[in-house]
Amino acid sequence: PLWCSVDLRDGNQALAQPMSVDEKLEYFAMLVRIGFKEIEVGFPSASQTDFDFVRKLVDDKLIPQDVTIEVLTQAREHLIRRTFESVVGARRVIMHVYNATAPLFRDVVFNMSKAEVVQLAVDSVKLIKELAQAHPQTEWVLQYSPELFTSTELEFAKEVCDAVTAVWGA
């Protein structure tokens, strides 16, 4: 199995006082010493601290050759573009994109049909693919999550994932 630490993103957002860039750097170094090879480093489009931290990792060449960083972004164009700005120049990046697929979120929160939800996911992955092709020095890996998967109809979750897979060319 591949173990991916999500402490710098998921664990950090749960803290009453999120970590600073320096604290995140110390934590990242510890995760590397422990032996993690995949580390989710943040949600750079949602936090200036996360953006600055990811840029520092890349600019100061603090990511070991055998370590892959992962970043999280919502399926929204401006957030995807901001996320790319944070990781440009990294050797290998897992770009994790998600959008809500559950009925309550489709109907009440976003007022979107199933077709619109699929299109949002597909358009987001098309953009990620386009931006990745513009930066061939980086090895890009796509992760897609149908947010609230357990509340989404299984057939619909599969439909969205199949559409994303087809666009990415996996």
C-alpha positions as CSV (number, residue, x, y, z in Angstrom):
1,P,0.0,0.0,0.0
2,L,0.9,3.6,-0.5
3,W,0.5,5.7,2.7
4,C,-0.3,9.4,2.2
5,S,-0.1,11.7,5.2
6,V,-3.0,14.3,5.2
7,D,-1.9,15.9,8.5
8,L,-0.7,19.1,6.9
9,R,-4.1,19.7,5.3
10,D,-6.9,17.8,7.0
11,G,-5.2,17.7,10.4
12,N,-4.3,21.4,10.2
13,Q,-7.8,22.6,9.3
14,A,-9.1,20.9,12.4
15,L,-6.8,23.0,14.7
16,A,-8.2,26.0,16.5
17,Q,-4.9,27.8,15.6
18,P,-3.7,26.4,12.2
19,M,0.0,25.9,11.8
20,S,2.2,28.7,10.4
21,V,4.5,28.2,7.4
22,D,7.5,27.5,9.7
23,E,5.5,25.0,11.8
24,K,4.3,23.3,8.6
25,L,7.9,23.1,7.4
26,E,9.0,21.4,10.6
27,Y,6.1,19.0,10.4
28,F,6.8,18.2,6.7
29,A,10.5,17.5,7.6
30,M,9.3,15.1,10.3
31,L,7.0,13.3,7.9
32,V,9.9,12.9,5.4
33,R,12.1,11.5,8.2
34,I,9.4,9.0,9.2
35,G,9.4,7.8,5.6
36,F,6.2,9.1,4.0
37,K,6.5,9.2,0.2
38,E,3.2,10.9,-0.5
39,I,2.3,13.9,1.6
40,E,-0.8,16.1,1.2
41,V,0.7,19.5,1.8
42,G,-2.4,21.6,1.8
43,F,-5.3,23.4,0.2
44,P,-3.4,26.3,-1.4
45,S,-6.3,28.0,-3.1
46,A,-8.2,28.2,0.3
47,S,-5.4,29.5,2.5
48,Q,-2.6,32.0,1.9
49,T,-0.5,30.2,4.5
50,D,-1.0,26.9,2.6
51,F,-0.1,28.7,-0.7
52,D,3.0,30.2,0.8
53,F,4.0,26.9,2.4
54,V,3.7,25.0,-0.9
55,R,5.6,27.6,-2.8
56,K,8.4,27.5,-0.2
57,L,8.7,23.7,-0.6
58,V,9.0,24.1,-4.3
59,D,11.1,27.3,-4.5
60,D,13.6,26.1,-1.8
61,K,13.7,22.6,-3.3
62,L,12.7,21.0,0.0
63,I,10.8,18.1,-1.5
64,P,13.1,15.0,-1.7
65,Q,13.3,13.3,-5.1
66,D,11.4,10.2,-3.8
67,V,8.5,12.2,-2.2
68,T,5.4,13.3,-4.0
69,I,3.3,16.2,-2.8
70,E,-0.5,16.3,-3.0
71,V,-2.7,19.3,-3.1
72,L,-6.5,19.6,-2.8
73,T,-8.7,21.8,-4.8
74,Q,-12.4,22.2,-5.4
75,A,-13.8,21.8,-8.9
76,R,-13.8,25.6,-9.6
77,E,-11.7,27.2,-12.3
78,H,-10.2,30.0,-10.3
79,L,-9.3,27.6,-7.4
80,I,-7.8,25.1,-9.8
81,R,-5.6,27.9,-11.4
82,R,-4.5,29.1,-8.0
83,T,-3.6,25.6,-7.0
84,F,-1.5,25.2,-10.1
85,E,0.3,28.5,-9.3
86,S,1.3,27.0,-5.9
87,V,2.9,23.8,-7.3
88,V,4.5,24.9,-10.6
89,G,8.1,23.6,-10.7
90,A,7.6,20.6,-8.4
91,R,8.9,17.3,-9.7
92,R,5.7,15.2,-9.1
93,V,2.3,16.4,-7.9
94,I,-0.9,14.7,-7.1
95,M,-3.7,17.1,-8.0
96,H,-6.8,16.1,-6.0
97,V,-10.0,17.7,-7.2
98,Y,-13.5,17.2,-5.8
99,N,-17.0,18.3,-6.2
100,A,-20.2,17.5,-4.3
101,T,-22.3,14.8,-5.9
102,A,-24.9,13.9,-3.1
103,P,-28.6,14.7,-3.8
104,L,-28.9,17.2,-0.9
105,F,-25.9,19.2,-2.2
106,R,-27.0,18.9,-5.8
107,D,-30.6,20.0,-5.1
108,V,-30.3,22.4,-2.2
109,V,-26.8,23.8,-2.0
110,F,-25.8,24.1,-5.6
111,N,-29.2,23.7,-7.4
112,M,-27.6,21.5,-10.1
113,S,-28.9,18.6,-12.1
114,K,-26.9,15.4,-12.3
115,A,-25.8,16.4,-15.8
116,E,-24.5,19.7,-14.5
117,V,-22.6,18.0,-11.7
118,V,-21.0,15.6,-14.2
119,Q,-20.2,18.5,-16.5
120,L,-18.5,20.5,-13.6
121,A,-16.3,17.5,-12.8
122,V,-15.5,16.9,-16.5
123,D,-14.7,20.6,-17.2
124,S,-12.5,20.8,-14.1
125,V,-10.5,17.7,-15.2
126,K,-10.2,19.1,-18.7
127,L,-8.7,22.3,-17.2
128,I,-6.3,20.4,-15.0
129,K,-5.2,18.3,-18.0
130,E,-4.7,21.5,-20.1
131,L,-2.7,23.2,-17.3
132,A,-0.7,20.0,-16.7
133,Q,0.3,19.8,-20.3
134,A,1.5,23.4,-20.2
135,H,4.0,22.3,-17.4
136,P,5.6,19.1,-18.7
137,Q,8.5,19.3,-16.3
138,T,6.2,18.1,-13.6
139,E,4.8,14.6,-13.5
140,W,1.0,15.1,-12.8
141,V,-1.2,12.5,-11.1
142,L,-5.0,13.2,-10.9
143,Q,-7.1,12.1,-8.0
144,Y,-10.8,12.8,-8.2
145,S,-13.3,12.5,-5.3
146,P,-17.1,12.7,-5.5
147,E,-17.5,14.6,-2.3
148,L,-20.1,13.0,0.0
149,F,-19.6,9.7,-1.8
150,T,-21.4,7.8,0.9
151,S,-24.5,10.0,0.4
152,T,-24.4,9.7,-3.4
153,E,-26.3,7.1,-5.3
154,L,-23.8,4.4,-6.3
155,E,-24.7,4.5,-9.9
156,F,-24.3,8.2,-10.1
157,A,-21.0,8.2,-8.3
158,K,-19.7,5.7,-10.8
159,E,-21.1,7.8,-13.7
160,V,-19.2,10.8,-12.5
161,C,-16.0,8.9,-11.9
162,D,-16.2,7.2,-15.3
163,A,-16.6,10.5,-17.0
164,V,-13.6,12.0,-15.2
165,T,-11.5,8.9,-16.0
166,A,-12.4,9.1,-19.7
167,V,-11.4,12.8,-19.9
168,W,-8.1,12.2,-18.0
169,G,-7.4,9.3,-20.3
170,A,-6.6,6.8,-17.5
